[in-house]
Amino acid sequence: MFSKRIFETDFTAALNEELERKNMTVKELAELTGIPVSTLYKVTVGERDPRLSTVKKIVSVMEPERHRFIAVIAAKFLLDSFTTREVESAGQKFSIRGYSAHSLDECIVAAARAEKDGASGIICAPILASIVEKIVDVPVGMLRPELSCVDEAISAVLRRVG
């Protein structure tokens, strides 16, 4: 897989191997990515290190079958009750992938793992979101409980204390 190979070796070498494997020219890659041919040529001969945005465009073309997903970090019982498994935005489909966590440490590890797995974004509890935003380079959204959930939790606690 090209996206993993670029971290195991030099980006230029990995890109050239993938171009050869796919029997693709630099000009064809430029047309598919929208990156100028001159920029890609400099990258393929090692005269220029690519920007992150350039790498992302190249990977998205070289691995179009790569499955895009949104990670949801939550307790297992919440993930098990979640019914939405796929969403669409701007013509792109994203699956929803759950990452079970029951402590702050587990949540942080889950966020790092989700990003490593290729998550396009992460959704987590509000108390965790500000921490996760500092450690990942993907958008982070917050789960916000509905008022009815808060009311149910209050009732449950009152039954225990009353």
N, C-alpha and C positions, 0 to 999 in steps of 0.2 A: 504494500500500500504506500503510495507516494507520500502522503502526509506524515506517515511514521518514518519513512526512509530519510526525509529531510532533516530529522533530528539525530539520526544515526550516523550520518556522513555529512560531507560538505554540500551545501544547498546546490551549488553549481553542478557538482557531479551527479547528485540525485536528479536534478532537472534534466540534464543531458541524457541520463539513462532512461528516464521516463519518456522523453521526446523520441528517443530511438525505439523504445519498446512499443510506443503507440504509432510509430512511423509518421511522426508529425514534424513539420518544419517550424522554425521560429516565426516565419511569416504567418502560418496558419494559427499558431498560438496567439500571436498579436491580434489577429482578426477576432478570435474567440474571446479574448480577455479585454480588448480595448486598450491594451498597453502598447505604446509605440514600439515598432520593430527595432529601432535603434536602442531603446532601453533594454529590451529582451536580449538583443544580441550581446550587449555589454555584460549582462548577467550571465549568459551562457558561456562566455569566454573568460569570466572571472574578473573583468575590469570594474565591476560595480556590484556592491552588495544591495540586494533588493530591500525596499521598505516593506513593512508588515502588510500594508494594503496591497502591494504588488504580490506578495507571497499568497495572500488570501485569494486574490483573483486567479492566480495560477492554479492553486489547489482546487478551487471550485470548478475549473475547467478540466483539470486532469482527473478529478474524481467526482464527476457529476452524479454518480450513483450514491455518493455519500449521503447518508440519511440525516436530515436535519431534525433536531429535537430541542424541546424546552425541558429543562430539568425542574422538578418540583421536589424540594426538600421538606419533608414533614414526617410525623409519626406514622408508623405502618398502618394503624387503623384508619387514618385519614386518607392515605394513599389507596387503601383497599376500597374505600367508598367513593373514590373519585371516578366519575364516569366518562369524562372527556378524554379521548385518547388521541385525537388528531384535530388540528386547527389549520386554518389557511389565512395567509396575510399577503397582500400584494402579489397574488398568484403563486405563492410558494406554500407548500404543505410542510407542516411541522408536526411531529409526533410528540406526545407528552410522556416523559420517562420519570418515574418516581425514584427518589433516593431516600431510603428510610434512615431516620436519625432520631435519637432520644436524648441527646445531651448537646450542649454547646460545642464541645470538642468534636462529636460525631457530625454535627452540622457543618463545621468548617472543613473537615475532611471530605464530607460528601460534596461540598461546593468545589473543592479542588479537583476531586475525582470527576465530577460532572464536566468541568471545563476541559480536563485532560481527555475525557471521552468524546469531546467535540460539541458540547451543548452550545446552542446559539444564544441561550439566555437562561437565567436561573430565577426561580420563584421560591421565596422562603418567608419565614416569620419576620414581622417588623423589627423585632429586637435583634435579629441576626443580619438583616439586610445591610445595615451600615458597615458591619464587619466584612461581610462577603464582598461588598463593592470595592473594598480596599485590597482584596487578594485575587480577584479575577478580572479578566479583560473582556467580559461579556456583560450585556445589560442585566440588571437585577431588579426584579419586581417583588412586591410584598403581598403576602397573604393577609387579608384583613377579615377578621371574623365578623359575621353578620351579628346584628344586635340580638337576634333570637338565640344565637349560640352563646353569647355572653349571659343572657337571661337564663338559659338552661344550666349553665355552669354555676351561676349564683344559686339557683334552686337546688342543685345537687349538693353544694356546700352547706346550704341551710338545712337540708335533710340530715346531714352528718353532724352538724353542731347543735341541732335542735332537739 
